Amino acid sequence: MIFRRNVLKSAVALAGFAMLGLTTAATADELADLKEGGVIRIAMSGAYPPFNFVNDKNEVVGFDPAVGAEIAKRMGMEAEIVTTAWDGIIGGLLANKYDAIVGSMTITAERDEVVDFVGPYYSDKRAIFTKPGAGIASLEDLEGKKVGLTLGETHEDWAREKGYAVSTYKGLPELLLELENGRVDAIVNDSIAAILAMGEKGQEFEMFGDPTTEPFGAGIAIRQGNPELAAEMQKALDSMMEDGTYLELAKKWIGADIR
């Protein structure tokens, strides 16, 4: 089952963000201002199906925007979806370009120093995908192979630490295309999204897990210094899970309970 976290911390921003002149702590809790305006802006890449993607009507849809919209509704607001490049998404939050990130962001210690997290709202694990018959069945087999990842994801840091030959891309659709066309030997991604996306397009694959890391939680990121906003968002998320709404959305977009 999904677990709850303490969303309040006193940590300061990472040095990299400080150099950009960005702050991570609001001078006052933002909840009242957001409710007065009636809109909460939530960000995601729009390139991570089925969690968030742009459909043929140019609408951003998927599990993430559905969860974000439901949370906003329960807080008495409307959700405005903002799409942005994943590698700069935290910087955009700290620069007040939007109010929260509901984009399948893995909770990590490094990110936890820069933003506060609500949730997590689902759990997943890292997996490695190859074309059938590629002869890659373990982490050791990846040595000397070209590995594709999404720029800015935690998987990129993991792959670079292991010394793999890394190529980075904008999102999952591009990763799948690169694997299909043989421009990379393997891709590393969250398991659920990749399995569903390849199944949707009929792309054949082989997969193995990463035994070196535990499953992780995806959380909702907000700026630090907002305990009231964090508490109300957590309350809305909890109520979704308790009354069955979360499960309905998960089954609609993912096809399973992913808590």
N, C-alpha and C positions, 0 to 999 in steps of 0.2 A: 504493500500500500504506500501511497505517497506520504511523505513526512512533512511536518511544519518546521519552519526555521525562525530564528530570531532575526527580524528585519532591521533592528536598530544597532548601529555600531558607531564608534567614534573615530574610525580610521580616516586618514587623510588621503588625498588623491595620489596616484602614482606619479613619479617624477616626470614621466613623459607627458602627462596631461598638464602638469604644473608648468612645464616649459611652453605649452601652448597658451598659457594664460587662462585656462579653464578652471572653474571651481566645481567642487562636488557637493558642497553643502549649501542648502538654501538658507536665506536669512530668516525666513519664517515658513511654517508649514504651508504648502500650496493648496491643500484640499479646499479651503473656503473659496479661494479665487477660482479654482477650476469649477466648483459647483455654481458659483455666480455666473460664470461664462457658459456653463451648460455643455461644454465639450472637453474631452480629453483626447489629446493627440497621441496615438500609439504607432510605434515604428517597427518595421520588419523589412527584410530584403525583397520580398515578393518573388523570390527565386528558389523556394524550398518546398516544392510540392511533396505531399498533399497538405503540409502544414501552412504554407502561405505561397500563393502564386497568382499570376494574372490570367484570368480566363479569356475566352474569345470575345467577351463583351468589354474587355479592358477593365474589368473589376478585380480588385484584390480579394481573393477568397481563400478558404481553407480553415483548418482547425484553429490556428493562431488568431486570425481576425474574428472568428466566431467566438472564441473565448474572450478576447478583448472587448468585443461589442456587448457580450452578456454581462461582463463585469461592470462596464460603463453604465449599462441599463440599470443594474441593481444599485448603483451609486447615484442614480438620478441624472445621468448625463448621456450624451451621445458620443460615440467613438469616431474620430477622424483618422483614417488610415494614412500613414506616410511610408513610402518606400524609399530606401536608401541603400547605398553600398554597405555590405556587412563589415568590411574592414574599418569603416569610419563611424559605425553606428553608435558606439559609446561616446565618442567625441561629440556627435550631434546631440545626444541627450544632455551632456554637460554644458553644451552651448545653448540650451533651451530651444532647440529646433522642434522638439516634441517633448511629451511629458512622461512617457513610459516606453519600454521596449517589450513587446509581446511577440517575439520572433524566434522561439525555440532556442534561447540563449542558455548554454550550459553554465551552471553555477560553478565558479572556480575561486580559489583563494585570491588569485590576482585581481579578478573582477570585483570580488567582495570588498577589496580595499578602495575601490573607486565609486561603486554604486551600492545601493541597498537592493535586496531581492525579496520579492513576495513569492510564496510558493515553496517548493517547485510545483508545477502543475502537470508534469508528466515525467516519466523515467524512460531512459533508453540506454544503449550501450554502443561502443565503437565496433565497427566491423570493416573488413577488407574485402573488396569485390574484384573479381577478375573475369575474363572471358573463359568459357569452358575449354578445358584442355591446355590452359596456359602453364600448367606445371607449378603453380604458386599456391602452396597450401599452408604456409606458416610464415611467421615474421622473418625468420632466417632466409626464406626464399625471396624476400623483397630486396635483399642486398644486391646492388647493382642494377636494379630495375627502376623504371620511371614511375613515380607514384603521384597521382593527381589528387588535389585537395582544394577545398574552397578557401580563398584568401581570407585570413583573419579568424578562422575557426580554431578551436583548441586542438583539433587533429593536426593542424599545420605545425604547431609547436612540438607536439609529440613526435611527428615524423622527422622533423629537423633534429631533435635531440637524439634520435636513433641513427641519424646519419644517412637517411635515405635520400635518393635523388628526387627532389620535389619539384613539381610544376603546379602552380596555383591558378584557379579559375574563379569566375564570379559567382557561380552557384551550381546546384545539383544538375539541372538540365545540361549545362555545358560539360560537367564532369562525365555524365553518362554518354554524351556524344563522343567525347575524347576516348573513352574506353571502347566504345563500339567501333570506332574507326581505327583503333590500334595505336593512337598517338601517346597513350600511357599504358603501362602494363597492368596497373591496378589503381583503384581509387579507394580512399578511406573516407568513411562517412558514418553518421548515425544510422543504425541498422534499419529502423522502421521506415524512414523516409525513402531510403534507397531501394529497399525491397519492394515497397508499394509502387514507386515510380517506374522501376524496371518491369514490374508485373503489368502495369498499365500500358506500357508501350511494347510489351512482348519481347523485351530484351533478355536474352539468356545470360546467366551468370553463375559463377561459383563464389562461395562466401566462406570466410572463416572469421572467428572472433579474435579479440585481443585479450590474451590471458594476463597481460601485465597491468590492466586497469580495471577498476570496479565500474558497475553501471553508474550513470550520473543522472542528476535532475536538471530539468530545464525550468528556469524561473523568469519572473517578470521584473525587469530592472527599472528602478526609479532613482532620482537624484537623492543623495544623502540629506539628512536633516528634515525628513518628512514623516514623522512617526504617525501622525493622524491619517495621512494618505495611505501609508503602508497598512495600517490597521484596517481601514475601511476596504481596501482592495482585498486583503486577506479574508475578511469577513464575507465579502461577495463571492470569492472563490470557494470558501468553505461551504457556503449555502448552496452553490451550484452542485457541489459534490454530494451534499446531503439529500437534495430533492430530486436527483436523477438527471438534471439538465446536462451536467458534465458528461455523463455516460452517453446520453443521446448524441451530443456533439462528437464525442470520440468515435462512436460507432458510425456516424454519418460520414466523417471525413477520413478516419483511419481504419475503421472496421473492427475495432477491438477496444477494450478497456486498457488504457496505457498508464494508469496511475501507478 
